[in-house]
Amino acid sequence: MDSLTPQSQFVVAPEHVGARLDKFICAQRGDISRAFAQTLITQGQARVNGVARKANYLVKAGDAVTLEIPPPAPTQLQPETIALAILYEDAALLVVNKPAGMVVHPAAGHAAGTLANAVLGHAPDIVTGNAERPGIAHRLDRDTSGVMLIAKTDAALHNLQAQFAARAIHKTYLALVNGDVQTPEGKIDAPLGRDPRDRKKMAIATTGRARQAVTVFRVLARNAKYSALQVEPETGRTHQIRVHLAFLKHPVVADAMYGKRKNDLGLERQFLHAWRIALKHPVTGAACAFSAPLPNDLLDALANAGFDAKQILM
């Protein structure tokens, strides 16, 4: 996730009239927690029509809400004792199953409790890469669970980065989307760029700084309301899978940013899981693959959607 944009301004649309100011801010900026929104309001960095308001202020149609995001204070990453679901570990490579809700590395509003803090707590000798992102060669969104690779040496990190750049690391995701995807398999080749209306979002783009993005999918199970997909991104753009599936008119279930959070499956976060990853070991060069078990909330959602998880996960 990129760092928070320093300044944002939003005009209250009719559908948001009567919402609390802190909740309105969260609805407009999916990267800001309600607690962080309240902090900005208390510090006078969130203003309505140029005037400081309280968090419980009820916004009105046409209100202009301006946010001033302070730059993150320089910090030294602190090791934290946070349990990691370790899938594999040796002297060069650590493979974990990241839970939903965990941010990968520190950012504004998320100074602690990140995967980076947990990795440093587990292996304090890791000094490779950016000091705030020890050994982390790739990312997952906060609410996406699944397999992640962490390098434990500089040589391993450089090797993983080279494999990612060469598209030699093969990633497979499991997604549950809204609607009946009737095409058994397909490829989405649609470039992505920043959404000009919301800089925290990505969008299909053909001008400006658009970058090639390719996603392959296969339908594993479907019914009238939902489809379970195996998804393989051939490129690694921010929010790529979520944007591409929304582009197909089949957004990921419970994806508040590109679809809608509300669902009848009991999900509190998007149904997107980094299921498998295949690569060459960064030291030995041997082919290896790792799988992250589907967490209980997603297993329950599959059952509630009418699917047999055992058949899907074969």
C-alpha distance (Angstrom), angle and dihedral (degrees) to the residues before:
residue distance angle dihedral
M1 . . .
D2 3.79 . .
S3 3.79 121.2 .
L4 3.77 117.1 -87.4
T5 3.80 117.1 -81.7
P6 3.85 107.8 -107.6
Q7 3.81 95.4 -130.4
S8 3.79 134.7 19.6
Q9 3.79 133.9 172.3
F10 3.80 127.3 -164.0
V11 3.78 131.8 -177.0
V12 3.80 115.1 -143.3
A13 3.81 111.0 -113.5
P14 3.83 121.5 -152.7
E15 3.81 93.5 -101.1
H16 3.83 90.6 61.2
V17 3.81 97.8 47.9
G18 3.80 111.0 128.2
A19 3.80 96.1 23.0
R20 3.80 119.6 132.8
L21 3.78 112.6 -101.5
D22 3.81 93.7 -119.0
K23 3.80 92.0 49.6
F24 3.81 91.5 46.7
I25 3.80 90.4 53.9
C26 3.81 91.3 50.7
A27 3.81 90.7 49.1
Q28 3.80 90.9 53.8
R29 3.79 96.7 40.9
G30 3.78 111.9 41.2
D31 3.80 89.9 -175.8
I32 3.82 93.0 63.3
S33 3.79 120.9 82.1
R34 3.79 119.8 -141.4
A35 3.81 90.0 -113.9
F36 3.81 90.8 53.9
A37 3.82 90.6 46.7
Q38 3.80 89.5 53.6
T39 3.81 89.9 49.7
L40 3.82 90.8 52.8
I41 3.81 90.2 48.9
T42 3.81 93.2 48.7
Q43 3.81 90.8 49.3
G44 3.80 92.0 50.4
Q45 3.80 92.9 -113.5
A46 3.80 92.4 120.3
R47 3.79 112.7 61.0
V48 3.80 135.4 175.4
N49 3.80 114.8 -141.3
G50 3.79 86.7 -18.4
V51 3.80 93.7 -53.9
A52 3.81 126.6 110.8
R53 3.81 112.3 -118.1
K54 3.79 136.5 -178.9
A55 3.80 123.6 -101.2
N56 3.81 91.6 -106.9
Y57 3.80 93.6 55.3
L58 3.81 108.5 128.5
V59 3.78 109.6 -131.4
K60 3.80 121.2 -128.2
A61 3.78 131.6 -148.3
G62 3.78 110.4 -80.2
D63 3.80 95.7 17.0
A64 3.80 111.0 147.9
V65 3.81 109.4 -139.4
T66 3.79 114.4 -163.8
L67 3.80 124.6 -167.9
E68 3.78 125.3 -161.7
I69 3.80 108.2 -164.7
P70 3.81 111.8 -159.4
P71 3.80 116.0 -137.2
P72 3.79 112.3 -99.9
A73 3.77 112.9 -96.1
P74 3.78 113.1 -112.7
T75 3.75 107.7 -98.3
Q76 3.74 138.1 -178.6
L77 3.78 110.5 -129.1
Q78 3.78 109.8 -110.9
P79 3.81 122.8 -149.4
E80 3.79 112.6 -120.0
T81 3.77 130.9 -166.6
I82 3.79 99.1 -120.4
A83 3.79 120.5 150.6
L84 3.79 113.5 -112.2
A85 3.80 124.6 -156.9
I86 3.81 95.6 -132.8
L87 3.79 115.9 -160.2
Y88 3.82 96.4 176.3
E89 3.79 138.8 -7.5
D90 3.79 138.3 179.9
A91 3.80 135.1 149.3
A92 3.81 93.4 -71.3
L93 3.79 107.5 26.4
L94 3.80 137.7 47.9
V95 3.81 119.5 -172.4
V96 3.80 118.9 -169.3
N97 3.78 139.9 176.4
K98 3.81 103.2 -125.4
P99 3.80 113.4 -147.7
A100 3.79 122.5 -132.4
G101 3.79 112.0 -96.8
M102 3.80 95.4 36.7
V103 3.80 117.1 115.8
V104 3.80 113.1 -139.9
H105 3.80 98.6 -135.8
P106 3.83 137.1 0.3
A107 3.80 118.4 -74.0
A108 3.78 135.8 154.8
G109 3.79 107.8 -52.1
H110 3.81 91.7 14.4
A111 3.79 106.8 70.8
A112 3.81 95.1 144.3
G113 3.78 141.9 21.8
T114 3.79 93.1 51.5
L115 3.77 129.6 138.3
A116 3.80 88.3 -108.0
N117 3.83 90.4 57.0
A118 3.80 90.2 48.5
V119 3.82 93.2 47.7
L120 3.80 91.5 51.5
G121 3.79 89.7 48.3
H122 3.79 90.9 51.5
A123 3.82 96.8 42.8
P124 3.83 108.5 19.3
D125 3.81 92.7 177.3
I126 3.80 92.4 67.9
V127 3.80 106.9 113.4
T128 3.77 99.5 151.6
G129 3.80 123.2 124.6
N130 3.81 127.3 -2.9
A131 3.80 111.9 -0.2
E132 3.81 89.9 -125.0
R133 3.82 93.7 46.5
P134 3.82 106.3 41.2
G135 3.79 109.9 -163.8
I136 3.80 94.5 -22.5
A137 3.81 108.8 144.6
H138 3.82 99.4 174.8
R139 3.79 141.3 8.6
L140 3.78 144.2 -127.7
D141 3.79 125.4 -157.5
R142 3.79 114.9 -99.4
D143 3.82 93.6 -106.2
T144 3.81 95.7 41.5
S145 3.79 114.7 93.7
G146 3.76 129.8 -159.1
V147 3.77 150.9 71.8
M148 3.80 120.9 -5.2
L149 3.80 133.2 176.7
I150 3.81 123.2 -136.1
A151 3.80 122.5 -174.6
K152 3.79 117.1 -140.9
T153 3.83 96.8 -164.5
D154 3.80 135.4 40.5
A155 3.80 91.2 -116.1
A156 3.81 91.4 52.7
L157 3.81 92.0 47.9
H158 3.81 93.0 50.8
N159 3.80 90.1 48.1
L160 3.82 93.2 50.7
Q161 3.80 91.4 46.7
A162 3.80 89.7 51.7
Q163 3.81 91.4 49.6
F164 3.81 91.1 50.4
A165 3.81 90.9 48.1
A166 3.81 90.4 51.0
R167 3.83 90.9 46.7
A168 3.79 88.2 -122.1
I169 3.81 94.0 132.9
H170 3.78 110.8 84.3
K171 3.82 116.7 -149.2
T172 3.81 126.0 -168.9
Y173 3.79 123.2 -168.0
L174 3.78 132.7 -171.0
A175 3.80 115.6 -139.4
L176 3.77 133.7 177.6
V177 3.79 111.4 -152.4
N178 3.77 136.0 -173.0
G179 3.78 117.0 -100.5
D180 3.79 138.3 17.4
V181 3.82 109.2 -60.3
Q182 3.77 99.9 -155.4
T183 3.82 97.3 -177.9
P184 3.85 105.0 89.1
E185 3.80 92.8 -146.4
G186 3.75 138.9 -8.2
K187 3.77 150.4 157.7
I188 3.79 125.7 -115.3
D189 3.80 111.4 -154.4
A190 3.79 105.7 178.4
P191 3.82 125.4 136.1
L192 3.79 119.8 -123.1
G193 3.78 133.8 -144.3
R194 3.78 139.3 157.1
D195 3.79 114.4 -62.2
P196 3.83 103.5 -111.7
R197 3.81 90.3 -145.3
D198 3.80 95.9 49.6
R199 3.79 119.5 23.2
K200 3.81 92.8 -160.7
K201 3.79 90.8 62.4
M202 3.79 132.8 69.4
A203 3.78 124.9 -138.2
I204 3.79 141.9 -177.3
A205 3.80 105.2 -84.2
T206 3.80 138.4 176.3
T207 3.81 100.1 179.1
G208 3.77 136.8 48.4
R209 3.80 115.8 22.3
A210 3.80 96.4 -14.4
R211 3.79 114.7 158.5
Q212 3.78 127.7 -156.2
A213 3.81 113.3 -97.5
V214 3.80 126.0 -178.2
T215 3.81 127.1 -177.6
V216 3.81 127.1 179.9
F217 3.80 120.8 -159.6
R218 3.78 139.8 -176.6
V219 3.80 127.2 -166.2
L220 3.81 112.1 -122.0
A221 3.81 97.9 176.5
R222 3.78 136.2 -11.3
N223 3.77 144.6 178.6
A224 3.77 135.6 171.9
K225 3.83 94.3 -72.0
Y226 3.80 107.5 28.8
S227 3.79 144.0 25.2
A228 3.80 127.9 -158.6
L229 3.80 111.1 -145.0
Q230 3.78 137.3 -167.9
V231 3.79 103.9 -143.3
E232 3.79 127.5 -166.6
P233 3.81 118.2 -174.0
E234 3.80 112.4 -152.0
T235 3.80 89.8 -167.8
G236 3.78 129.3 37.1
R237 3.80 108.0 -131.0
T238 3.80 124.0 154.9
H239 3.83 111.1 -85.0
Q240 3.82 88.2 -8.1
I241 3.80 99.2 150.4
R242 3.79 94.0 43.3
V243 3.82 93.8 49.5
H244 3.80 94.6 44.1
L245 3.80 94.1 49.9
A246 3.81 91.0 47.2
F247 3.83 87.0 50.5
L248 3.83 87.2 58.1
K249 3.84 88.1 54.8
H250 3.80 88.5 -112.5
P251 3.83 104.4 102.2
V252 3.78 121.1 -172.2
V253 3.80 110.6 -89.6
A254 3.83 112.7 -97.4
D255 3.81 93.7 7.6
A256 3.80 100.8 147.5
M257 3.82 94.2 -172.7
Y258 3.81 101.1 50.6
G259 3.79 101.8 17.7
K260 3.79 129.2 4.2
R261 3.77 131.7 -60.7
K262 3.81 94.9 -144.0
N263 3.80 113.9 95.0
D264 3.79 139.9 150.2
L265 3.82 95.4 -127.2
G266 3.80 98.3 78.8
L267 3.82 93.7 -110.6
E268 3.79 119.6 154.0
R269 3.84 94.5 -175.5
Q270 3.77 139.2 29.5
F271 3.80 117.5 -68.8
L272 3.79 98.3 -120.2
H273 3.79 122.5 125.4
A274 3.81 129.9 177.9
W275 3.78 93.5 -132.5
R276 3.79 107.2 174.6
I277 3.80 139.9 5.7
A278 3.80 129.6 -168.6
L279 3.80 125.9 -167.2
K280 3.79 145.6 135.9
H281 3.77 113.8 -86.2
P282 3.82 106.2 -101.7
V283 3.81 92.6 -128.5
T284 3.80 108.9 27.1
G285 3.79 98.3 30.6
A286 3.81 90.2 -135.2
A287 3.80 117.0 147.1
C288 3.79 110.8 -106.4
A289 3.78 136.9 170.7
F290 3.79 133.8 -166.7
S291 3.80 132.8 -164.8
A292 3.79 129.7 -158.5
P293 3.82 116.1 -147.5
L294 3.77 115.9 -120.5
P295 3.83 110.4 -101.8
N296 3.79 121.2 -118.9
D297 3.81 96.6 -104.9
L298 3.81 90.6 57.9
L299 3.81 93.1 43.0
D300 3.81 88.8 52.9
A301 3.79 91.0 48.0
L302 3.80 91.7 52.8
A303 3.79 90.3 51.5
N304 3.80 91.4 47.1
A305 3.81 89.0 50.6
G306 3.82 89.5 55.5
F307 3.81 99.2 -105.6
D308 3.81 131.5 130.9
A309 3.79 104.6 -125.9
K310 3.82 93.0 -161.2
Q311 3.78 91.7 60.3
I312 3.80 92.9 45.7
L313 3.81 93.9 48.8
M314 3.81 96.3 48.7
